[in-house]
Amino acid sequence: MAGVSESSEQPQAPAGRISEPPEYGTFESVLRERLAGLRPLHLELTDDSARHAGHAGAASGGHYGLLIVAQEFAGKSTLARHRLVYDALGELMRIKIHALSIRALTPEEAQQWGLLL
């Protein structure tokens, strides 16, 4: 099939910010698909795994930063927002993600912080 690599190796996620939607089937695309239920207006995923190489927990999953802006977070505490994200990610939190730093904002909060145009 054209355009499909015959290599059995999985593509490595680039270090730092992931600004474009990744290829279908990558970890990042699965993560974005899971979070789509929150109807994010903005989503930034940062892979910080390289900064934690050698860390005892690094073998059990990656280290990521997430900035997500969604109206769904309106009127909810930080803890409730994080629970929504964790619930959306499901088993990824147990098998693919060792650490996740979450910044979950409403559109109004994102504008106040200058994060949205």
C-alpha positions, 0 to 999 in steps of 0.5 A: 500500500502506498505511503505505508512504511513496512517498518515494525518500529512505531514512530517516535513523538517529537519532543516539545509541543505537538501543534499539528494533528498527528498521523492516524494511529499514533498515541497522540491521535488516540489521546486527541480522540479521547479528549474530543468528547470535551469539545476542546476549542484549543488543545496543546499536548507537550511530550516531556518524556525526554526530560524524564529519561532514566526516571524510575516511572518513565518505563511505565508510560510517558510524561506529558503536559496538556493545555485544554480549553473547553466550555465544558469546564465552566463552573467546575473546580480545578479538581472536577476539570482534571477528573473530566480529563482523566475520565476521558482518557480512561485506561491511557492513564494506567498504561500509556501515561505515567505523568500528566500535567493538566491546565484545563481552562474555559474560553474566557479564562484562556482569553484572560491569559492571552492564550486564544486570539 
